Amino acid sequence: MKRLRAFCGLQLCLALPLAAGCGNAARPLPALTASIARGVPAHRWVPTADASYQIQYTGKLDMRVAAQIYDLDGFDTPPSVVSKLHALKRRAICYVDAGTWENWRPDAKDFPKKLLGEPVSHWPGERWLDVRQTAILEPIMSKRLDLCKQKGFDGVDPDNIDGYTNDTGFSISGAQQLAYDLWLASAAHARRLAVAQKNDNGQVEQLSKAFDFAV
């Protein structure tokens, strides 16, 4: 599921259709800044609060869009595209689904049946994940984060990290969801990847201390 949500408090990008973006082809790009907050390690890039985005998960990519940051599907985007974006002085964010199972992904078979919950409404082929079973789920998600790093992405956009507010088929508490979400942020940072918050707005106060920006 590729849900685009906007909220205030961290970094803001308006929710747009999948092939749309926040860039403007006629506007020149300002310089990218390495950090937006005191205490962010120098070796890890973090977007500035006024950065512009092109959020596109499907379709032919138009690199002429004058956005500083491109948010792209982690599985479908080859390393060559990330390299081309870097050559254009742009950054690339790696979209991965961290809260639901998608039956078309190349690693779909790695998810045991006991991790799979209720189907996701309006998104065929997807089922909610039991984020309480961290011993099983974290190694799978670690491989996805490794893929993002190996392809050269600068950050990661983990989707659907709000299962506790949905009909997942599991009794997931807010505390259990928070623990999983914070682990995702820590695992991304361990790979020197910036991490975006897209969902779980109800726990934004706690998550804003660990996540770097929001889409």
Protein Blocks (a to p, Z undefined) as FASTA:
>chain_A
ZZddddehiacdddddfkbcfbdfkbccddddfbfbehiafklccddfkbccdddfedjd
dfkbccfbdcddfklpcfklmmmmmmnopacdddddfkbccfkbmklmmpcfklpccdde
highiacddfklmmlmmmmmmmmmmmmmmnopabdcdehillmmpcehpacdfklmmmmm
mmmmmmmmmnopacddfbhmllmmmmmmmmmbdZZ
